Amino acid sequence: TLCTDEPVRHIGHLMPGFNLTSSDPSNFILMGIPGLEAAHVWIAIPFCAFYIIGLLGNFTLLFIVSKEQTLHKPMYLLICMLALTDIGMSTSVVPNTLCIFWFNLKGITVGGCLTQVFFLHTVSVMQSAVLVTMAFDRYVAICNPLRYSTVLTNTRITKLGLVGLLRAVLFILPMPLLLNRLQFCANRIIPHTYCEHMAVAKISCGDITINRTYGLVVACVVTGFDLTLIALSYGLIITTVLRISSKKAHQKALNTCTTHICVMLTSYTPCLFSYMTHRFGESIAPQIHIFLANLYVLVPPMLNPIIYGVKTKELRDKVGKYTCR
């Protein structure tokens, strides 16, 4: 969540021979991965493969859940929300990154850059809200199973999703507005594969204290609050599971949570690792930071549908039904 904040280093020594010309001098220039320009064509191949696998997997989930009436349940509605955020996150970044790698199309308008900042971070915060709701869903299913059908209805899940979207928009909307007020002088080169809040702010020739502070506050508030709720939910779940005397029921409860824990690990781990290396890993090469930032938008969208397809029996059976036709 907002963990795409990567360091923008002085990289002039890494870019000999790089053509800085642009048809419009007011545009920004996205460098891609500085120092690895010669390998961009090859790096783009796994990027493209991950992106396509993610799209196929998530659109397959959406198709199957929409077609199967038996899957019109709160848990699968949440899976669809997660699939939509996965599609939105990767699509807001990867196509433009591939254009940089394959076609050397490095120019981006100021409006396009600010739009990418808004959509990328909004979807990221929205995804965190979906993961919190998933944790709450598992808590009710295991700790209060008799009340599950009344507490979590499709309508209530939809409302929670809309609240999560509203929260994301309200938190993120100030970011492009704060960037828009900054002055950008001669240096309009962004050493990154896409526009994110601090990468754009750091090339400004003005004071970016407000941008730094707001980005840090939002990251801490959103990630800290959401991870606290998730930890609390699973703490209560573990406590309840340990009280279950039946070994079969004990195993079933653990299996129910395993899928969601795997998804949360794939979503939060690259995010938090990227954030930690940004804040405390000044000795780490900029290429590593940028790779981590790209893994954050590539790996979870690719792995999440695979995890659900493998670990959720009801969904696995429906996938088999359609693929074996």
C-alpha positions in Angstrom: 0.0 0.0 0.0 1.7 3.1 -1.2 4.9 1.1 -1.1 5.9 2.0 -4.6 7.8 5.0 -3.1 11.3 4.4 -4.5 14.4 6.5 -4.1 15.4 8.8 -6.9 19.1 8.9 -7.0 21.6 11.1 -9.0 22.0 8.8 -12.0 23.7 10.9 -14.6 26.7 8.6 -14.5 24.5 5.7 -15.4 23.1 7.1 -18.6 25.7 7.8 -21.2 24.4 8.3 -24.6 20.8 8.5 -23.4 18.6 10.7 -25.7 16.9 13.3 -23.5 15.0 15.0 -26.4 11.2 15.1 -26.4 8.7 16.6 -28.8 7.4 18.6 -25.9 9.9 20.0 -23.3 7.1 20.2 -20.7 6.7 16.4 -20.7 8.4 14.0 -18.2 10.8 11.3 -19.4 10.6 7.9 -17.7 14.0 6.2 -17.9 12.9 2.7 -17.2 15.6 0.9 -15.2 18.7 3.2 -15.1 21.9 1.4 -16.0 20.1 -1.5 -17.6 18.9 0.2 -20.8 20.6 -2.4 -22.9 18.7 -5.2 -21.2 15.3 -3.5 -21.4 14.2 -5.7 -24.3 14.9 -8.9 -22.5 13.6 -7.7 -19.1 10.3 -6.9 -20.8 9.7 -10.6 -21.7 9.1 -11.9 -18.2 7.2 -8.6 -17.4 4.9 -9.2 -20.3 4.5 -12.9 -19.4 3.6 -12.1 -15.8 1.1 -9.5 -16.9 -0.7 -11.8 -19.4 -0.8 -14.6 -16.9 -2.3 -12.2 -14.3 -4.9 -10.9 -16.8 -5.9 -14.4 -17.9 -6.2 -15.7 -14.3 -8.2 -12.7 -12.9 -10.5 -12.5 -15.9 -11.1 -16.2 -15.6 -12.1 -15.8 -11.9 -14.5 -12.9 -12.8 -16.1 -15.0 -15.6 -16.6 -18.1 -13.6 -18.0 -16.3 -10.5 -20.4 -14.2 -12.7 -21.6 -17.4 -14.5 -22.1 -19.7 -11.6 -25.0 -18.9 -9.4 -23.7 -21.1 -6.6 -20.6 -18.8 -6.3 -22.7 -15.6 -5.7 -21.6 -15.5 -2.1 -19.7 -12.9 0.0 -16.4 -14.7 -0.1 -16.4 -14.9 -3.9 -17.6 -11.3 -4.2 -14.5 -10.4 -2.3 -12.4 -12.5 -4.6 -13.9 -10.6 -7.5 -13.0 -7.3 -5.9 -9.5 -8.4 -5.3 -9.3 -9.6 -9.0 -10.5 -6.1 -10.1 -7.8 -4.4 -8.0 -5.2 -6.7 -9.4 -6.2 -6.0 -13.0 -6.3 -2.2 -12.2 -2.9 -2.2 -10.5 -1.0 -4.0 -13.2 -2.8 -2.3 -16.1 -2.1 1.1 -14.7 1.7 0.4 -15.0 2.7 -2.5 -17.1 1.5 -1.5 -20.7 3.4 1.8 -20.4 6.5 0.1 -19.0 6.5 -2.3 -21.9 6.3 0.7 -24.3 9.4 2.1 -22.6 11.3 -1.3 -22.8 10.4 -2.3 -26.3 9.7 0.9 -28.2 11.7 3.5 -26.3 8.6 5.6 -25.7 9.8 7.3 -22.6 7.9 10.6 -22.8 4.7 11.1 -20.7 2.6 14.2 -20.3 2.3 15.9 -17.0 -1.4 15.1 -17.0 -0.8 11.5 -17.9 1.8 11.1 -15.2 -0.4 12.6 -12.5 -3.3 10.4 -13.6 -1.0 7.3 -13.3 0.0 8.4 -9.8 -3.7 8.7 -8.8 -4.9 5.4 -10.2 -1.9 3.3 -9.1 -2.1 4.5 -5.4 -5.9 4.5 -5.3 -6.0 0.9 -6.5 -3.3 0.0 -4.0 -5.2 1.4 -1.0 -8.4 -0.2 -2.3 -6.7 -3.6 -2.4 -5.6 -3.2 1.2 -9.2 -2.5 2.1 -10.4 -5.7 0.3 -7.8 -7.7 2.2 -9.0 -6.3 5.5 -12.6 -7.2 4.6 -11.4 -10.7 3.6 -9.9 -11.1 7.1 -13.1 -10.0 8.7 -15.0 -12.4 6.5 -12.9 -15.3 7.8 -13.2 -14.1 11.4 -17.0 -14.2 11.2 -17.1 -17.5 9.3 -14.9 -19.2 12.0 -15.7 -17.4 15.2 -19.4 -16.7 14.6 -20.5 -19.2 11.9 -24.2 -19.2 13.0 -24.4 -15.4 12.3 -22.3 -15.4 9.1 -25.3 -15.3 6.7 -26.9 -12.4 8.5 -23.7 -10.4 9.3 -22.1 -10.7 5.9 -24.5 -10.4 3.0 -23.7 -9.6 -0.6 -25.2 -6.2 -0.1 -23.1 -5.5 3.0 -20.0 -6.6 1.2 -20.8 -4.3 -1.7 -21.2 -1.4 0.7 -17.9 -2.2 2.4 -16.3 -2.2 -1.0 -17.7 1.2 -1.8 -16.5 2.5 1.5 -13.0 1.2 0.8 -13.1 2.9 -2.7 -14.2 6.2 -1.1 -11.4 5.9 1.5 -8.8 5.3 -1.2 -10.0 8.3 -3.3 -10.1 10.6 -0.3 -6.6 9.6 0.8 -4.9 9.6 -2.6 -6.6 12.6 -4.4 -4.4 15.1 -2.6 -1.2 13.5 -4.0 -1.6 14.5 -7.7 -2.9 17.9 -6.4 0.2 18.4 -4.3 2.4 17.3 -7.2 0.6 19.7 -9.6 1.6 22.7 -7.4 5.3 21.9 -7.6 7.7 23.6 -9.9 9.7 21.5 -12.4 12.8 23.1 -13.9 15.2 21.7 -16.4 15.3 18.2 -14.9 12.2 16.3 -16.0 13.8 12.8 -16.0 12.2 10.3 -13.7 14.5 7.3 -13.1 11.7 4.8 -12.9 9.4 2.7 -15.1 6.3 4.5 -14.1 5.1 7.7 -12.3 4.7 7.3 -8.5 4.3 10.0 -6.0 7.7 10.5 -4.5 9.6 9.6 -7.8 7.8 12.6 -9.4 8.2 14.9 -6.4 11.9 14.3 -6.1 12.7 15.8 -9.6 11.0 19.1 -8.6 13.2 22.1 -8.0 10.8 23.3 -5.2 10.2 22.4 -1.6 8.7 18.9 -1.3 8.4 18.7 2.5 4.6 18.6 2.3 4.7 15.8 -0.3 7.2 13.7 1.8 5.2 14.2 5.0 1.8 13.5 3.4 3.1 10.4 1.6 4.6 9.0 4.8 1.5 9.7 6.9 -0.8 8.1 4.4 1.4 5.0 4.1 1.7 4.6 7.8 -2.0 5.3 8.5 -3.4 3.0 5.8 -0.9 0.2 6.0 -0.6 0.4 9.8 -4.4 0.5 10.4 -5.1 -2.3 7.9 -2.4 -4.6 9.1 -3.5 -4.1 12.7 -7.1 -5.1 11.8 -5.8 -8.1 9.9 -3.6 -9.2 12.8 -6.4 -8.8 15.2 -8.8 -10.8 13.1 -6.4 -13.7 12.7 -5.4 -13.5 16.3 -9.0 -14.1 17.3 -9.3 -16.8 14.6 -6.3 -18.7 16.0 -7.6 -18.4 19.5 -11.0 -19.9 18.4 -9.3 -22.6 16.3 -7.2 -23.7 19.3 -10.4 -24.2 21.4 -11.9 -26.6 18.8 -11.8 -30.1 20.1 -12.7 -31.9 16.9 -9.5 -32.5 14.8 -11.5 -32.5 11.6 -13.1 -29.2 12.3 -9.7 -27.9 13.5 -8.2 -28.8 10.1 -11.1 -27.4 8.1 -10.8 -24.0 9.9 -7.1 -23.9 9.2 -7.5 -24.8 5.6 -10.2 -22.0 5.2 -7.6 -19.4 6.4 -4.6 -20.7 4.5 -5.7 -19.3 1.1 -6.3 -15.9 2.5 -3.0 -15.8 4.4 -1.2 -16.8 1.2 -2.9 -14.0 -0.7 -2.0 -11.4 2.0 1.6 -12.5 2.1 1.9 -12.2 -1.7 0.3 -8.7 -1.6 2.0 -7.2 1.5 5.4 -8.8 1.4 6.8 -7.2 -1.8 5.1 -3.9 -0.7 6.6 -3.8 2.8 10.0 -5.1 1.6 10.1 -2.3 -1.1 9.1 0.3 1.5 11.7 -0.9 4.0 14.6 -0.9 1.5 13.5 2.6 0.4 13.6 4.0 3.9 16.5 2.1 5.4 18.4 0.6 2.4 20.3 3.6 1.1 23.2 1.4 0.1 21.0 -0.7 -2.2 21.4 0.0 -5.9 18.5 2.0 -7.5 18.0 -0.9 -10.0 17.0 -3.2 -7.0 14.5 -0.6 -5.7 12.9 -0.3 -9.2 12.7 -4.1 -9.6 11.0 -4.4 -6.2 8.5 -1.7 -7.2 7.7 -3.6 -10.4 7.4 -6.9 -8.6 4.8 -5.3 -6.4 2.5 -4.6 -9.4 3.3 -7.8 -11.2 3.6 -10.7 -8.8 0.4 -10.4 -6.7 -1.9 -10.1 -9.7 -0.3 -13.1 -11.2 -0.2 -15.3 -8.1 -3.6 -14.4 -6.5 -5.8 -16.2 -9.0 -3.5 -19.2 -9.0 -3.7 -19.4 -5.2 -7.5 -19.3 -5.3 -7.7 -21.8 -8.2 -5.5 -24.3 -6.3 -6.6 -23.8 -2.7 -10.4 -23.3 -3.1 -12.1 -26.6 -3.9 -15.4 -25.1 -5.0 -13.7 -22.7 -7.4 -11.3 -25.3 -8.6 -14.2 -27.6 -9.5 -15.9 -24.8 -11.5 -12.6 -24.0 -13.3 -12.4 -27.7 -14.2 -15.9 -27.7 -15.5 -15.2 -24.9 -18.0 -11.8 -26.0 -19.1 -12.8 -29.6 -19.7 -15.7 -28.7 -22.0 
